Amino acid sequence: MTKQYTKNETEILLMILYYKSNNGTIPIERSSIMDAYREESIYTEGRNKNLSKNIDNLIQQSYISAITKTKFIITSAGIELIATGKSETKLRKPRNTKRKSPNNDK
């Protein structure tokens, strides 16, 4: 059995939206998302700066819908992704950390 942990920031955001929206039944404000990050002790400046981009990604993937510029609701596709735990995120191959040797030509 494998555990289906969230694999990227948009999935973390989707999980927060799901739980803060009472399991997808009520809309959630943008400010509530940031409050949830703080409540869960996962707030970072990077998450704050990338929030708009991550929200746009979820909208493009049809996992959430924008009601207004600052109010969102999770779609049935978003709820299904959370329920199944099956992400389409691909795992990255480890990067080659081999360093080039310095040039000794003089």
C-alpha positions as CSV (number, residue, x, y, z in Angstrom):
1,M,0.0,0.0,0.0
2,T,1.3,3.4,-0.9
3,K,0.4,6.6,0.8
4,Q,-0.9,9.4,-1.4
5,Y,0.7,12.5,0.1
6,T,0.3,15.8,-1.6
7,K,3.0,16.3,-4.2
8,N,2.9,20.0,-5.0
9,E,1.8,23.3,-3.8
10,T,-1.4,23.4,-5.8
11,E,-2.5,20.2,-4.1
12,I,-1.8,21.6,-0.7
13,L,-3.9,24.6,-1.6
14,L,-6.7,22.4,-2.9
15,M,-6.7,20.5,0.4
16,I,-7.0,23.8,2.3
17,L,-9.8,25.0,0.1
18,Y,-11.6,21.7,0.6
19,Y,-11.5,21.7,4.4
20,K,-12.0,25.5,4.8
21,S,-15.1,25.4,2.5
22,N,-16.8,22.8,4.7
23,N,-15.9,19.9,2.4
24,G,-16.6,21.9,-0.8
25,T,-20.0,23.1,0.2
26,I,-19.4,26.9,0.8
27,P,-17.3,29.5,-1.0
28,I,-14.0,30.5,0.6
29,E,-12.4,34.0,0.6
30,R,-8.7,34.5,-0.4
31,S,-8.0,35.9,3.1
32,S,-9.3,32.7,4.7
33,I,-6.7,30.7,2.6
34,M,-3.9,32.7,4.2
35,D,-5.4,32.3,7.6
36,A,-5.5,28.6,7.1
37,Y,-1.8,28.5,6.1
38,R,-1.1,30.3,9.4
39,E,-3.4,28.0,11.4
40,E,-1.6,24.9,10.0
41,S,1.8,26.5,10.6
42,I,2.8,26.2,6.9
43,Y,2.7,29.9,6.0
44,T,5.8,31.2,4.2
45,E,6.5,34.3,2.1
46,G,6.9,32.1,-0.9
47,R,3.4,30.7,-0.5
48,N,2.1,34.2,-0.1
49,K,3.8,35.4,-3.2
50,N,2.7,32.4,-5.3
51,L,-0.9,32.2,-4.1
52,S,-2.3,33.9,-7.2
53,K,-0.4,31.6,-9.6
54,N,-1.4,28.5,-7.6
55,I,-5.1,29.6,-7.6
56,D,-4.9,30.3,-11.4
57,N,-3.4,26.8,-11.9
58,L,-6.4,25.2,-10.0
59,I,-8.8,27.2,-12.0
60,Q,-7.2,26.2,-15.3
61,Q,-7.3,22.5,-14.2
62,S,-11.0,23.0,-13.3
63,Y,-10.5,22.0,-9.7
64,I,-11.9,25.3,-8.4
65,S,-14.1,28.1,-9.8
66,A,-13.8,31.8,-9.2
67,I,-17.0,33.4,-8.0
68,T,-15.4,36.8,-7.6
69,K,-11.8,38.0,-7.7
70,T,-11.3,36.9,-4.1
71,K,-14.0,34.2,-3.6
72,F,-13.6,30.6,-4.8
73,I,-15.5,27.3,-4.6
74,I,-14.1,23.9,-5.2
75,T,-15.6,21.9,-8.2
76,S,-16.7,18.3,-8.3
77,A,-13.4,17.5,-10.1
78,G,-11.5,19.0,-7.2
79,I,-13.5,17.0,-4.7
80,E,-12.9,13.9,-6.7
81,L,-9.2,14.4,-6.7
82,I,-9.2,14.8,-3.0
83,A,-11.4,11.8,-2.5
84,T,-9.4,9.4,-4.7
85,G,-6.0,10.9,-3.6
86,K,-4.7,10.3,-7.1
87,S,-2.6,13.1,-8.4
88,E,-1.5,13.6,-11.9
89,T,1.7,15.1,-10.7
90,K,4.7,13.4,-12.1
91,L,7.7,12.6,-9.8
92,R,10.9,14.3,-10.8
93,K,14.0,12.3,-11.6
94,P,16.8,13.0,-9.2
95,R,19.2,15.6,-10.6
96,N,22.7,14.8,-11.3
97,T,24.8,16.6,-8.7
98,K,28.1,15.8,-10.3
99,R,30.2,18.9,-10.4
100,K,32.6,19.7,-13.2
101,S,36.2,19.7,-12.1
102,P,38.0,23.1,-12.3
103,N,39.9,23.8,-15.4
104,N,43.6,23.5,-14.6
105,D,44.9,24.9,-17.9
106,K,47.4,27.7,-17.4
